[in-house]
Amino acid sequence: MMEITFRSVLKDEMISFMKVLKLSISTADTYKAYQRTLFDFDSFLCIEKLAEKKLDAGQIKRWVDGYDVRPSTKGGKLSRIRKFAGYLTTLGIEAKLPEMPRITSDFKPYVFTLDEMTLIFEAADDMVLSHPNSRRAAEFPVLLRLLYGCGLRSGEALALSWDDVDLDAGVLTVKTAKNQKQRFVPMSDELTRVLKLYRAAPYYKIQNCNLLFKKNDGSRCSTTTYWRVFHHILCELGIKNAKTVKYRSHGPCIHGLRHTFTIHSILKAESEGRGFMDTVPFLSTYLGHVGLMETDKYLQARHELYTNAHAVIEDYIRNVFPEDE
């Protein structure tokens, strides 16, 4: 593991702190995160021309406020520096700490309109006609319907094997999931019918390969491949990337199908007379979320598209999630 050089007045303390961490931290990634954070903070202290071995809350706050990153990323950096400051106090060095800010997400998911989804499906289906010998062109329309129809993450869909698909019951078993949260995912009758036709097509079968989506050699497809195909379709349709701040939105992308599934499911439930409070807990479980707070960020969609739904959503969230102080 490559070591780095510290240059500030606290360089000796940083070196000894990293030696202690190496003995106590179990993963290399965590160690590297501390290493990068301390290196950045060390460079900041050099720019500040810190001459005395001490830290104050104002210095630390100025350093962390200089990052244009997600609030959660800032929180992680600040947490690591707080650990270092705690180490300094054990050495008798004064280190005053700023308060840990409350981490709130300002992530804005992109939700496709029904018109946009219609155009996207038409473009994907046209790929089969224009590229009749392409496995990717044949598989992509089915993948899109799984992502939109079940709200799957792209990695979850690409990891599916036919052993995970119960075509009689119309249920998927998602085993490769975020946070190791395996779950059963019921499908609509129409999506189940599409998968039955897809499995029956002899062209898609490869000997000794049980995956739903695979390369010509039978190995698993990468998510990057299909992100590029989807991006190409969006460009052809003129659906532009609307994000203005890099960490606040993915903009239109294939992961937006999961967000779109969430909002459209809520709208469908409302139209069928099911209340929002009855829908969201089940939807959160269906999506494989750890809790309702994870589902909350999916609901911060495009207000201009779903004004009525947002009025219901915000009224509900006001009573479930704590307000900022």
C-alpha positions as CSV (number, residue, x, y, z in Angstrom):
1,M,0.0,0.0,0.0
2,M,1.6,3.3,-1.1
3,E,2.3,5.7,1.7
4,I,2.0,9.5,1.2
5,T,4.0,12.4,2.6
6,F,2.5,14.9,5.0
7,R,4.1,18.4,5.2
8,S,2.1,20.5,7.7
9,V,3.1,21.3,11.2
10,L,1.0,18.3,12.3
11,K,2.8,15.9,9.9
12,D,4.3,13.8,12.7
13,E,1.0,13.4,14.4
14,M,-0.7,12.4,11.1
15,I,2.0,9.8,10.5
16,S,1.6,8.2,13.9
17,F,-2.2,8.4,13.6
18,M,-2.1,6.4,10.3
19,K,0.2,3.8,12.0
20,V,-2.4,3.3,14.7
21,L,-5.2,3.1,12.1
22,K,-3.3,0.4,10.2
23,L,-3.3,-1.8,13.2
24,S,-7.0,-1.2,14.0
25,I,-8.8,-0.9,10.7
26,S,-9.8,-4.2,9.0
27,T,-10.3,-3.0,5.4
28,A,-7.8,-1.4,3.0
29,D,-10.5,0.8,1.5
30,T,-11.3,2.4,4.9
31,Y,-7.5,3.0,5.5
32,K,-7.2,4.6,2.1
33,A,-10.2,6.9,2.8
34,Y,-8.5,8.2,6.0
35,Q,-5.2,8.5,4.1
36,R,-6.8,10.7,1.3
37,T,-8.7,12.8,3.8
38,L,-5.7,13.5,5.9
39,F,-3.6,14.3,2.9
40,D,-6.2,16.8,1.7
41,F,-6.4,18.3,5.2
42,D,-2.6,18.5,5.5
43,S,-2.5,20.4,2.2
44,F,-5.1,22.8,3.5
45,L,-3.1,23.4,6.7
46,C,-0.1,24.2,4.6
47,I,-2.1,26.8,2.6
48,E,-3.4,28.2,5.9
49,K,0.3,28.3,7.1
50,L,-0.6,26.8,10.4
51,A,2.4,27.4,12.7
52,E,1.2,26.1,16.0
53,K,0.2,22.5,16.8
54,K,-3.5,23.0,17.5
55,L,-6.8,22.9,15.6
56,D,-9.8,25.0,15.9
57,A,-13.4,24.5,14.8
58,G,-13.2,27.3,12.3
59,Q,-10.3,25.8,10.4
60,I,-11.9,22.4,10.1
61,K,-15.2,24.0,8.9
62,R,-13.4,26.2,6.3
63,W,-11.7,23.0,5.0
64,V,-14.8,20.9,4.7
65,D,-16.9,23.8,3.3
66,G,-14.4,24.0,0.4
67,Y,-15.7,20.7,-1.1
68,D,-18.5,20.7,-3.7
69,V,-19.6,17.2,-3.0
70,R,-22.6,15.4,-1.6
71,P,-23.5,16.3,2.0
72,S,-23.0,12.6,2.9
73,T,-19.4,12.8,1.4
74,K,-18.7,15.9,3.4
75,G,-20.0,14.2,6.5
76,G,-17.6,11.3,6.0
77,K,-14.6,13.6,5.6
78,L,-15.5,15.5,8.7
79,S,-16.0,12.3,10.7
80,R,-12.5,11.1,9.8
81,I,-11.0,14.5,10.8
82,R,-12.9,14.4,14.0
83,K,-11.2,11.0,14.7
84,F,-7.8,12.6,14.1
85,A,-8.7,15.5,16.3
86,G,-9.6,13.1,19.1
87,Y,-6.3,11.4,18.6
88,L,-4.5,14.8,19.0
89,T,-6.3,15.4,22.3
90,T,-4.9,12.2,23.7
91,L,-1.4,13.6,22.9
92,G,-2.3,16.8,24.8
93,I,-2.8,18.9,21.6
94,E,-5.7,21.3,21.7
95,A,-8.3,20.4,19.0
96,K,-11.7,22.1,19.0
97,L,-14.3,20.5,16.8
98,P,-17.2,21.8,14.8
99,E,-20.5,20.2,15.3
100,M,-21.4,17.3,12.9
101,P,-24.0,18.7,10.5
102,R,-27.2,16.9,10.0
103,I,-26.8,15.0,6.7
104,T,-29.7,15.6,4.4
105,S,-29.9,14.4,0.8
106,D,-30.5,16.9,-1.9
107,F,-30.5,14.2,-4.6
108,K,-33.1,14.8,-7.2
109,P,-34.1,11.7,-9.2
110,Y,-35.0,12.0,-12.8
111,V,-38.5,10.6,-13.6
112,F,-39.5,10.0,-17.2
113,T,-42.9,11.1,-18.4
114,L,-45.3,8.6,-19.9
115,D,-44.7,10.1,-23.3
116,E,-40.9,9.7,-22.9
117,M,-41.3,6.1,-21.8
118,T,-43.4,5.4,-24.9
119,L,-40.7,6.8,-27.1
120,I,-38.0,4.9,-25.3
121,F,-39.7,1.5,-25.7
122,E,-40.4,2.2,-29.3
123,A,-36.8,3.0,-29.9
124,A,-35.6,-0.1,-28.1
125,D,-38.1,-2.3,-30.0
126,D,-36.9,-0.8,-33.3
127,M,-33.3,-2.0,-32.5
128,V,-34.5,-5.6,-33.0
129,L,-35.7,-4.8,-36.5
130,S,-32.6,-2.7,-37.5
131,H,-30.1,-5.1,-35.9
132,P,-31.7,-8.6,-36.4
133,N,-28.4,-10.5,-35.7
134,S,-27.5,-8.6,-32.5
135,R,-27.9,-10.3,-29.2
136,R,-27.8,-6.9,-27.4
137,A,-30.5,-5.5,-29.6
138,A,-32.7,-8.5,-28.9
139,E,-32.1,-8.5,-25.1
140,F,-32.3,-4.8,-24.5
141,P,-36.1,-4.4,-24.9
142,V,-36.7,-7.2,-22.4
143,L,-34.2,-5.7,-19.9
144,L,-36.0,-2.3,-20.2
145,R,-39.3,-3.9,-19.4
146,L,-37.8,-5.6,-16.3
147,L,-36.3,-2.4,-15.0
148,Y,-39.4,-0.3,-15.6
149,G,-41.9,-3.0,-14.7
150,C,-40.3,-4.2,-11.5
151,G,-38.2,-1.2,-10.4
152,L,-35.0,-3.4,-10.4
153,R,-31.5,-2.0,-10.2
154,S,-29.7,-2.7,-13.5
155,G,-27.1,-4.9,-11.6
156,E,-29.9,-6.9,-10.1
157,A,-31.5,-7.6,-13.5
158,L,-28.3,-8.5,-15.2
159,A,-27.5,-11.0,-12.4
160,L,-30.8,-12.9,-12.9
161,S,-30.7,-16.5,-14.0
162,W,-33.6,-18.6,-15.1
163,D,-33.4,-20.4,-11.7
164,D,-34.5,-17.0,-10.2
165,V,-37.6,-16.7,-12.4
166,D,-40.8,-18.5,-11.6
167,L,-42.8,-18.1,-14.8
168,D,-45.8,-20.1,-13.3
169,A,-46.2,-17.8,-10.3
170,G,-44.9,-14.7,-12.1
171,V,-42.3,-14.0,-9.4
172,L,-38.6,-13.1,-9.5
173,T,-36.1,-13.9,-6.8
174,V,-33.5,-11.1,-6.5
175,K,-30.5,-12.7,-4.8
176,T,-27.7,-10.2,-5.9
177,A,-29.0,-7.1,-4.2
178,K,-27.7,-4.0,-2.5
179,N,-27.2,-4.4,1.2
180,Q,-27.5,-8.2,0.7
181,K,-31.3,-7.6,1.0
182,Q,-32.7,-10.5,-1.0
183,R,-36.4,-10.3,-1.9
184,F,-39.2,-11.7,-4.0
185,V,-40.5,-9.5,-6.8
186,P,-44.0,-10.2,-8.3
187,M,-44.4,-9.4,-12.0
188,S,-47.4,-8.2,-13.9
189,D,-49.1,-10.8,-16.2
190,E,-47.9,-8.9,-19.3
191,L,-44.3,-8.9,-18.2
192,T,-44.5,-12.6,-17.3
193,R,-45.9,-13.3,-20.8
194,V,-42.9,-11.3,-22.3
195,L,-40.4,-13.4,-20.4
196,K,-42.1,-16.7,-21.5
197,L,-41.8,-15.6,-25.1
198,Y,-38.2,-14.5,-24.5
199,R,-37.2,-17.8,-23.0
200,A,-38.8,-19.8,-25.8
201,A,-36.8,-18.0,-28.5
202,P,-34.0,-20.5,-29.5
203,Y,-31.7,-17.7,-30.7
204,Y,-31.1,-16.4,-27.1
205,K,-30.0,-19.8,-25.7
206,I,-26.4,-20.6,-25.1
207,Q,-25.3,-24.0,-24.0
208,N,-24.3,-24.2,-20.3
209,C,-25.5,-20.6,-19.7
210,N,-28.5,-19.9,-17.5
211,L,-28.4,-16.2,-17.4
212,L,-31.2,-14.1,-18.8
213,F,-28.8,-11.6,-20.3
214,K,-25.4,-12.6,-21.5
215,K,-22.6,-11.9,-23.9
216,N,-22.0,-14.0,-27.0
217,D,-19.6,-16.2,-25.1
218,G,-22.2,-16.8,-22.3
219,S,-20.6,-14.5,-19.7
220,R,-22.5,-11.9,-17.7
221,C,-23.0,-8.5,-19.3
222,S,-21.7,-5.4,-17.6
223,T,-24.0,-2.6,-16.5
224,T,-21.8,-0.1,-18.4
225,T,-22.8,-1.7,-21.8
226,Y,-26.5,-1.1,-21.3
227,W,-26.0,2.4,-19.8
228,R,-24.3,3.3,-23.1
229,V,-27.1,1.8,-25.2
230,F,-29.7,3.7,-23.1
231,H,-27.7,6.9,-23.4
232,H,-27.6,6.5,-27.2
233,I,-31.4,6.1,-27.3
234,L,-31.9,9.2,-25.2
235,C,-29.6,11.2,-27.5
236,E,-31.5,10.1,-30.5
237,L,-34.8,11.1,-28.9
238,G,-33.4,14.4,-27.8
239,I,-34.0,13.7,-24.1
240,K,-31.2,15.9,-22.7
241,N,-29.3,15.6,-19.5
242,A,-30.9,18.3,-17.3
243,K,-28.7,18.1,-14.2
244,T,-27.0,21.4,-13.2
245,V,-24.9,20.2,-10.2
246,K,-23.0,17.0,-10.6
247,Y,-23.9,15.3,-7.4
248,R,-27.5,16.3,-7.1
249,S,-28.9,14.2,-10.0
250,H,-28.0,11.5,-12.4
251,G,-30.1,13.3,-15.0
252,P,-31.9,11.1,-17.5
253,C,-30.2,7.6,-17.4
254,I,-31.1,4.0,-17.1
255,H,-31.3,4.1,-13.3
256,G,-34.1,6.7,-13.8
257,L,-36.3,3.8,-14.8
258,R,-36.3,2.7,-11.1
259,H,-37.3,6.2,-10.0
260,T,-40.0,6.3,-12.7
261,F,-41.4,2.9,-11.5
262,T,-41.6,4.3,-8.0
263,I,-43.6,7.4,-8.9
264,H,-45.8,5.7,-11.5
265,S,-46.6,3.0,-8.9
266,I,-47.7,5.6,-6.5
267,L,-49.8,7.4,-9.1
268,K,-51.4,4.1,-10.1
269,A,-52.2,3.2,-6.5
270,E,-53.8,6.6,-6.0
271,S,-55.9,6.2,-9.2
272,E,-57.2,2.9,-7.9
273,G,-58.2,4.3,-4.5
274,R,-55.3,3.1,-2.4
275,G,-53.9,5.7,0.0
276,F,-50.3,6.9,-0.1
277,M,-49.8,5.7,3.5
278,D,-50.9,2.2,2.6
279,T,-48.7,2.1,-0.6
280,V,-45.3,3.4,0.5
281,P,-44.4,0.7,3.1
282,F,-45.1,-2.1,0.6
283,L,-43.3,-0.2,-2.2
284,S,-40.3,0.3,0.0
285,T,-40.1,-3.5,0.7
286,Y,-40.7,-4.3,-3.0
287,L,-37.8,-2.0,-4.0
288,G,-35.5,-3.7,-1.5
289,H,-34.9,-0.5,0.5
290,V,-33.6,-0.7,4.1
291,G,-36.3,1.7,5.3
292,L,-38.7,4.5,4.4
293,M,-35.9,7.1,4.6
294,E,-34.3,5.4,1.6
295,T,-37.5,5.5,-0.4
296,D,-38.0,9.2,0.5
297,K,-35.3,10.4,-1.8
298,Y,-37.1,8.6,-4.7
299,L,-40.1,10.8,-4.1
300,Q,-38.3,14.1,-4.7
301,A,-39.1,13.9,-8.4
302,R,-40.0,16.5,-11.0
303,H,-42.7,18.7,-9.4
304,E,-43.8,20.2,-12.7
305,L,-44.8,16.7,-13.9
306,Y,-46.5,15.3,-10.9
307,T,-48.0,18.3,-9.0
308,N,-51.0,16.5,-7.5
309,A,-48.9,13.5,-6.4
310,H,-46.4,15.7,-4.7
311,A,-49.0,17.4,-2.7
312,V,-50.0,14.0,-1.3
313,I,-46.4,12.9,-0.9
314,E,-45.3,16.1,1.0
315,D,-48.3,16.0,3.3
316,Y,-47.4,12.4,4.2
317,I,-43.7,13.0,4.6
318,R,-44.3,15.9,6.9
319,N,-45.7,13.5,9.5
320,V,-43.2,10.7,9.0
321,F,-39.8,12.3,8.5
322,P,-38.4,14.8,11.0
323,E,-38.1,18.4,9.9
324,D,-34.8,20.2,9.8
325,E,-34.1,22.2,12.9
